[in-house]
Amino acid sequence: MKTGNKKWKVAVVGCGGMGAAHIEALIDSGRAEIVSVVDIVGKKAREYKERYNAKRYSTDYEEEVRKNDIEIVIVTTLPSLHHQIVNSALSYDKNVLCEKPISNSLEGAMEIINAAKKSKGKVLIGHQLRYMEPWQTVIKELKDGIIGKPLVMRMTGNQQTFGEIWEGQKRLIIDTSPLIDCGVHYVDLMCLIVDCKAVSVYGQGINLDPLLPDVYYNYGLLQVKFADGSIGFYEAGWGPMMTQNAWCIKDFSGPKGSYSILYELDHNTPDNPPTVATYRLQKRLIPSTTCLWKDVMVSEKIITKNTEKGDSLKDEHNFFLDALENDISLEKYLIGAYESLKIVIAADRSIKENRVIYL
Ligand SMILES: NC(=O)c1ccc[n+]([C@@H]2O[C@H](COP(=O)([O-])OP(=O)(O)OC[C@H]3O[C@@H](n4cnc5c(N)ncnc54)[C@H](O)[C@@H]3O)[C@@H](O)[C@H]2O)c1
């Protein structure tokens, strides 16, 4: 496989948190050049041009994505805008890396799938976890049945946030609920692990912020049942009132044992950016259901990642750029993004209609 000889010419649309993370990871990898940065807010676009030494900036993505010197468009706006920006780039045969979720609606997601069929450009949706080394190990081992099946999959993504970060999350909540926006990451992993369809979903959501209108919710949970009998649980809560206790539970149980990812960051408060992330992959395999603790085979693998310079995105970027350089089809990944969106959107509907949704 060819890798890494070319320097791809990139436009980034959306100069917010994820825009910066993608730019920093790409610059650090040496595989791309940031030609253009685009934001509807001119001040932000200009600031990113200067900060990252881009060739130019713009407030109009339509104008920018059609330009001849752009080969890849990275879409890092809020989800409700994804489909129109991605489709515009695809209509000019540009390659696109779009942040997850693929869209905030199934109609928007289907429009992207259809536009991709007509374009010479390739699209990848940024489900970054599935490309990361710790998760790749976990997915493979669980899929291969290391703890048997069916599985109980418990995941949480509660974030205690304040100030600017919380203000940004509130804007995101109004655009797309945490259960859809963040849930799609973890439901995507569940789908990869069980490798079968979801059959039913139940969701609950509640608004704990007195200033946020009650049509929105800043805490949501979902339960999903898969065709092989496995069940998944995910909860996401954002804001200053969330506890830090359940911010990152990643637990799996099966007939032959349990598997956990214990995730640690080297910071003490939400305001203090971490530099190192440690993943402890902890397995407890039981030889039989009647065994005693002394018979349990306990093992731990530790993987450390530098969290600076967008390190968590580099595996995803390498996967995408390798696919472009080797003309590998990304269609099945696009369908995967649609399938996980379908489940989290059903959970959101379940909240609104107060009933179980059968898929
Ligand atoms: N992969 C992850 O772990 C992860 C983490 C956080 C967010 N995200 C995703 O990344 C995306 C962006 O999130 P964020 O936190 O960076 O948001 P953000 O609010 O920080 O940034 C979005 C930017 O888009 C700009 N924008 C709005 N309309 C635009 C338009 N028409 N043209 C150009 N720019 C426009 C805004 O001005 C803003 O600067 C979302 O889809 C979110 O779900 C992914």
The ligand as a Gaussian input file, in Angstrom:
#p B3LYP/6-31G(d) Opt

LIG

0 1
 N      -14.739000      13.686000      17.150000
 C      -14.989000      14.200000      18.333000
 O      -14.618000      13.672000      19.351000
 C      -15.751000      15.484000      18.407000
 C      -15.690000      16.278000      19.552000
 C      -16.403000      17.488000      19.560000
 C      -17.174000      17.836000      18.465000
 N      -17.227000      17.008000      17.370000
 C      -18.033000      17.355000      16.183000
 O      -17.356000      18.373000      15.454000
 C      -18.302000      19.263000      14.842000
 C      -17.977000      20.682000      15.255000
 O      -17.984000      20.777000      16.644000
 P      -17.152000      21.948000      17.385000
 O      -17.186000      21.611000      18.824000
 O      -15.858000      22.156000      16.726000
 O      -18.124000      23.203000      17.101000
 P      -17.758000      24.765000      17.200000
 O      -19.030000      25.456000      17.521000
 O      -16.577000      24.953000      18.081000
 O      -17.307000      25.133000      15.705000
 C      -18.189000      25.210000      14.620000
 C      -17.751000      26.363000      13.741000
 O      -18.520000      26.351000      12.526000
 C      -18.746000      27.696000      12.160000
 N      -19.837000      27.803000      11.183000
 C      -21.170000      27.860000      11.413000
 N      -21.834000      27.984000      10.243000
 C      -20.916000      27.957000       9.257000
 C      -20.983000      28.043000       7.835000
 N      -22.147000      28.158000       7.182000
 N      -19.826000      28.037000       7.126000
 C      -18.634000      27.943000       7.763000
 N      -18.516000      27.860000       9.102000
 C      -19.639000      27.866000       9.850000
 C      -19.008000      28.393000      13.481000
 O      -18.873000      29.798000      13.397000
 C      -17.966000      27.744000      14.371000
 O      -16.757000      28.466000      14.376000
 C      -19.686000      18.748000      15.267000
 O      -20.192000      17.903000      14.268000
 C      -19.395000      17.929000      16.521000
 O      -20.306000      16.875000      16.722000
 C      -16.511000      15.864000      17.323000

